Amino acid sequence: MRIIVKFGGTSVQDSERIKKAAQSIIQQAKKGYEIVVAVSAMGNTTDTLTSLLKDSVKDRIEDRDYADFVSMGERISARVLAATIKSMGFSSKYFDPADEDFPIITDENFSQAKILPAESKKKCEKIIDPLLKKGIIPIVCGFLGRNYEDGSITTLGRGGSDITAFALGKFLEADEVIIVTDAVGVLSADPRIIKEPVTLKEISVEEMGVLAEGGAKVLHPQALKYKTDRMKAKIIHFQNGNLAAEGTEIIGAFRSKLTLFKEKLTMLTVLGTEIFNTPGLLKKVITPISDNHISLYGVSIGTKHIGTYVTENYAQQSYDLIHPIVIEEEKLKSVTLKKDIALIIARSRDFIETPGIIERITRPLAQNNINIIEMTTIKTDILIFLEWKDREFAYKIINKSLEEAGIKVSN
């Protein structure tokens, strides 16, 4: 059993929590498990360093020097945790990005570095794997990388320790990645806003990605791209002091997909005024549709209209349900139908990190005289509504465009 464990800043913010972290690691090591640790800076160390630097230099600092300075928190944490494990009678070795054997190799971007998979995997296999087989516990600085060109220190961006953990998990073919943080797992809502939210027992990678991109702080969204199907993953609270504790399990792995929806759709367009400034209009339009168990495949709002998409076999029923609402509501004027609409859904985690992806899709469609009726982007999904007659040709064009952008999709 090979485990990667990431300890967040609150998990190692003082000596007691560092000892608790070390004890939880040793509990698993005693079972014969191979363990690699990615550790964050203690408590609010990075915030303190950033604030100190800002007050001192007033933003007049080179990116290289900034990365080197803010790296001190993780570099200290790794040393302290390794020393604590050693004091408890187990072998441990910390890895500092200033050293040549650091396993996370990146490009030359000092503040938002990208991990180089081939180089990093090679380092992990050469340096980390032999240590694990000897029973040594490697402690790797989270958040940090080593520039492939000159060995200078880079950072992966705030929250980058999650990326470190999952990347190590992939490169070392770990059985499980455990994120130890100050949350009991993934919650149904933000506890600072909603009282007594529920802890989810499991969540898919796709769902976790949407939450993370939507502002949930429990896990860095870019970390999830390294999760594989065979790799188990979970988020647990540091207070457990037990890496076998339950939390929220993250299921599955990201797959880029391109789907051509099989059924014809119809667009119902409700014309009105002051759409944005009239609360409840959208609810009035879609409630009779949902009450009759008719699925919606798209909803859009403009300054003068509300658009909804249903399958063509429910078009007339939906029209009949919406029309009375249009008559009753003074802000609404008319409802129309447009049939023979196709839907293509492109889904990829890579969309978030690929500037210009919309242009890469739309330009070749325009060049081939294919008109887009509507396009909706939602985190990792792009929904493209177009004429039914164009669907197969458009699908081939989009598939080719994504491949040229380096995004491999499945059907």
Order of alpha helices (4+ residues) and beta strands (2+ residues): beta-alpha-beta-alpha-alpha-alpha-beta-beta-alpha-alpha-beta-beta-beta-alpha-beta-beta-alpha-beta-beta-beta-beta-alpha-beta-beta-alpha-beta-alpha-beta-beta-alpha
